[in-house]
């Protein structure tokens, strides 16, 4: 079970970095205000990283 959560967190970390680099490279801050769903996708990904990391620690400790 812990390997599943580790791979999920690792995927989200890579996704967070790649997507963050893409939107900072592709769009100006003025354009990002119009496309706020991209920023919300980053926020959701960050929250999911935290949830999976927490669950991984809980399951490893038990």
Secondary structure, DSSP 8 states (H G I E B T S, - for coil): -HHHHHHHHHHHHHHHHHHHHHHHHH--HHHHHHTHHHHHHHHHHHHHHHHHHHHHHHHHH-
